[in-house]
Amino acid sequence: NQTISTTPSYQNLTCSGGTVNTKTVASGTLSIAGNCNNSGEQVTLATNNPTTNLSGSLTTTANMSLGSGTFTISGDWTNNGGTITPGTSTVTFNKSSGTQTLNSGGSSFNNLTHSAAGTLQLTTNDLTVNGDMTNSAGTLDANGKNITETGNWSNTATFTASTGTVTFNKSSGTQTLNSGGSSFNNLTHSAAGTLQLTTNDLTVSGSLTNSAGTLDANGKDISLAGNWSNSGTFTAGSGTVTLNGTGGQTMGGSTFNNLTINDAAGVTLLTDETINGTLTFTAGKITTGSNKVIIGSSGAVTGAGAGKYVYGNLQKDFGTGAQSFTFDIGDASNYTLIALSFGNIGTGGNITANTNGSEHPNISTSGINANKSVNRYWTMTNSG
């Protein structure tokens, strides 16, 4: 075993030797003007928790333990096979220009910060961050890699998602997400805690999945080009969710404040969906199948017309008193609305409406000449 002194500073530092040996970094500040290479020994910063400033690159094929200190690196981080134990450390990447690369080797980080005008680009392996992820300057380039985040995500610069998935997985309590205005590709919340949006609206160019816990929009707007899947809890707050893909989208499992449909290829429901604010049609239909769109008692529908309506079941909840509502429904090809009004409702309830572009099944017993009838009928079902 050997102790690495923190004085004086080093030009380059290489740790090598038998794998049973341990090199312990002394307390203080370890400064390396060049590169650091760990090629065969356990290097521990966990005993004395020094501050480490590495101006060059780190290459390791052996184990490292980071402890609770801070580790600042201006070059590349390459883990080619060692296990890096993050402890409660903070690793900061701060190359001022150009690109520095990060190959985690499959080991996780505690807190990870990118703080300079250059680009931090992930390579080779996916990234796991057990603490907070902070991108305060320059560009964080996921480069098609997946990122798993257990702490808070704060981006006040540029995040380039590429084709990867960012998964938030705090098991309890609240983790926050400030997108900084940058978009995600796929975004998943997969644990029992709460993922709460802060500061900026959220844009997801792929799919958004909330498979556990709570996704709290916290009054922020969400724009989504892919599929919406919620099997946990979605708290809409006062925000608007906009589905704005181009190839057709699916959605399931949520109650919304405002919902906007802006996909000319349409949106297909996997479950009932409730809108308590305003459902806005900009482009495309909602196809319900056996499910239904539910408009709350204070909700409304706007923008409907040819090619922009509910194809299937539309339910409207009604309170008491005078009420009116237009059911913006149709079939696969035609917009065939129903306008309904009540002078007075004594007990609140709901009505579900749909339409079928064929002969009514009872036409033969109706006394109407089937050759002179309109080949369409509407069904309205009252509950309450």
N, C-alpha and C positions, 0 to 999 in steps of 0.2 A: 504494500500500500504506500501511497505517496501523496504529499500535500503540494498543491499548485499555489504558489504565492501570487498575490495580486499586485505586488510591487517588485521590480519596476514593471512598466507596460511591455507588451510583446509585439514583435513584428508579425510572426506567424507562430501558431501553437499547434503541435502535433502530439497526440496521446496515443501510445501504442504499447504492446506488450501482451502478457497473458490475460486471458479473460477472467481469471479469478482475482486479479488485482483491482483495486479501487483507487482512483485519483480523486482526492477531495480538494475542492477549491476553497481557499482561505477566505475570511471575511474581508470586506472592503469593496473596491471597484476593480474588476478584471477588464483591462483594456487591451484589445488586439487590433493592431493597425492593418494587418493583412487577413489571412484565412485561418480557420481552425479545422483540424482534421482529427477525428477520433476513430481509430481503426483497430480496436481490439480490447479496450478496457472499459470498465464501469467508471464513468465520470459523474461525480455527484456535486451539485451545487446546493443540495438540500440541507447539508449539515450547518453551513455558515450563512447561506442565503445571500451571496454577494450580488452586487450590481454588475452586469456583464455588458460591455460595449464592444461589438464586433463590427469592424469597418468593412471586412471582406465577407467571405462565404463560409458556411458551416457544412461539412460533409462528415457523416457518421455512419459506420456499419456496426457500432456497438451500442451498449445501453447508456442512457443519460438520465439523471434525475435533477429536475430544475428547482424543486423546493418552492420557496415563497418569494424569491427575488425577482428582479426585472432583467430581461434579456433583450437588448436592442441590437438589431442586425441590419446592415446596409447592403449585403450581398445576398446570394442565393442560400436557401435552406434545403439540403438534400439528405434525406434519411434513406439509406440503402439497405436497411435490414435490422437496425438496432431498435430497441424499445425505449421510447422517450417518455418518462413519467412526469407529467406536467406539474403536479402539486397544486399550489395556488398561485403560480407564477403568472406574470404578464410578459408576453413576447411581442415586441414592437418591430415592425418592418418599416424602414425609413429611407429607402433609396430615393434620392431627390429627382432623378430623371431616368428615362429608359425603363427597362423591365427587370425585376428580380423575381425569381421563381421559387415556389414552395412545393416541395415533395414531402408530404407528411410521413411517408412510409407506413401509413396505417396507424400511427400513434396520434393521440389526441393532444389538443392544447387546452390550457385553462382559459385565460383571457388572451385574445389576439387582437392586435391593433395595427392598422396601416395608417401612417401619419405623414407621409411625404408625397410630393407631386408626381412621383413615378408610378409605375404599374406593378402591382403584386399579382402574379399569375400562378394559379394552381397547376401542377403537373403531376402526371403518373397516378396519384392516389386521390381518393376522396378526402374531405376534410371534416374532422369532428372537433367542435369547440364546446368544452364543458362550462365555460364561463361566458363572458361577454365578447361579442364581435363588434369592433369599432372601425369604421372606415371614414377617417376625418379629412382626407386629402387624396388627390390623385384618383387612381382607378383600381378597384378590386375586380380581377378578371377570373371568374370561376372556370372558364376554359372547358366547359362541358363536364366538369366534375360536380359531384353531389356534395352538399354541405349539410351537416347536422349540427344544430345550434340548441344548447340547453339554457343559455343565459339570454341577455338582451341583445338585440340587433340595432345598431345605430349607424346609419349611413348619411353623412352630410356631404359626400362627394359623388363618385360615380361607381355603380356596381354593374358589371356586365355578366348577365346570367348564362348566356349561351344556351346549351341544351340541357343543363343539369336541373336537379331538384334540390330545393332548400327545405329541410325538415326541422320544425321546431318541436321540442320534446321535453319541456320541463314538466316534471311529474306532479308538482303541486305549486300553489301560489301563482303569481303573474309574471310572465316575461313580455317585454315590450318590443315592438317592431316599428322603427322609423325607417321607411324605405328611402327617404331622401329624394323621392321623385323618380328613382330608378325602378325599372320593371324587373319582375321575376319571371323565370320560365315556368316551372311547376313549383307550387308551394303546398306543403303538407304540414298540418298540425296533428300530432299523433299521440299526445300524452294527456293525462288527466288535469293538468293545470290550465291556465288561461293565457291565450295569446292575444295581447291587446295592441291595436294600432295606435300610434302616436304621431303627432306633428304633421305628417304628410298622408295624402291618399295613397291607395295601393293599386298597382297595375300588375296583372298576371297575364302573360302572353300564352301560357299553357293552361294546365288544369289546377284548380284549387280544391284541396281535400282536407276536411276537418273530420278526422276519424275518432276523436275522443276529446273530452274536456270542452272548453269554451273558446270560440273565436269571437272576440269582442271588437266590433268595428269602431266603437268609441266615437261615433259621429263622423267618421271618415268615409269617403266614397271608395268603392272597389270597382275596378274595370277588369273584366275577365274575357279572354278570347277562347278559352277552352271550356272544359266541363266543370260544373259545380257539384261537389259531393259532400254532404254533411250528415254524418251519423252521430255527431256530438251535439253541441248547443251553439247556435249562432245568435249573437246579440247585435241587432242591427243599429241600435241607437237612432240618430236622426239622419243617417247617411243614405246614399243611393247605391245600389248594385246595378252595374250595367253589363249585360252580356253582349259583346261586340265582336264575336268571331266572324268567320266567313264561310265555314264549311258545315254548319249545324252544330248545336251544342246540346248537352243533357244537363239536367239539374235535379236535385233531390234533397228533401229533408229540412226545409228552412221556413222561417217566418221573416219577412222583409218589411222594412219601412217603405222605401220607394224601390221599384224595380223597373229597369228600362231594357227593352228588347231591341237590339240593333244588329241582328244577324239575318241577312236576307234568306239564308238557308233554313232558318227557324230554330226553335228550341223545343226539345222533347222532355216532358216530365217523367221522372222515375217514381215520384211520390206526389201527394198533395202539396201544394205550395200556397202560402198565405201572404198577402200583401195588405198591410194596414194603412199604408199611405197611398201613393199613386203608382199605378201600373201604366207605363208609357210605352207605346208602340212607335218605334222609329222605322224599323224594317223587320220583316219576318213574322211568322205565326208562332204561337205556342200550341203544340200538339200534346193533348193530355192523355190519350188512351183511356184507360179505366180510371185514371186519377182526375183531379180537378184543380183549377185555379180558384182560390178563395179570396174574395175582396172583403176586407173587414167593414164593420158598420160605418166607419168614418172614411173608408177608402174610396178611390175613384179610378176610372180608366180614361186615358186620353191618347189621342193620336191614331186610334183604330180606323181602319178603312180597308180597301181592297188590298189583299195580300198581307194585312196586318191585323190579326184578330186571334181569338181563341178557337182553335179547331178541337172541339170536344166539350168538356164540362166546365161551365163557369158558374160558381156559386157566389151569391151576394148576401152578406149578413145585413139585416135590417134592425134598426131600433124601433121605437114607438113614434106615433104621430104621422104626419104626412110624409110620404117617401116616394122617390122616383129613381129609376136606374135604367140605363141602356145596357143590355147584354150584348157585348160585341163578340158575337160568335159566328161560326160558319162551318163549312165542310172543307174537304181538301182543296177545293177550287173557288168557292164562292163565299163572300161575306154577306151574311143574312141575319142582321141584328134583330133584337126584340127590344122595344121601348116599353117599360112597365111603370105604372104609377099607382099609388094608393092615396086615397083621401085621408085615411087615418088607420094606423096599426095600433091595436090595443096591447098586444103582447109581441115582443121582438122574436125574430127567428131568422130563417134564411130560405132562399129559393135557388135551386140549381137548374140551369137551362142548357140544352144542347139542341142541335138540329141535324136532320138527316135528309139528304137530297134524293129521296126515292119515295115511292108510293107508301102511304100509311098502311101498316099491316092489317088494319080493319077496313080498308077501302071496299072490300067486297060485300060487307054487311052494312055499309053506311048509307046506302041509297043514292050515292053520288056516282055518276057515270065516270068510270075510270079513264075513259078516253078523253074526257074533258076536264079532268082534275089537274091541280098543280102537283107536280111530283116532288113535293117537299113537305115535311112536317116538323114541328118543334115540340119538345117535351120539357115541361116545367114541373119540378118537384118541390113541394113546400115542406119545410120542417120547422116546427115551432108555432 
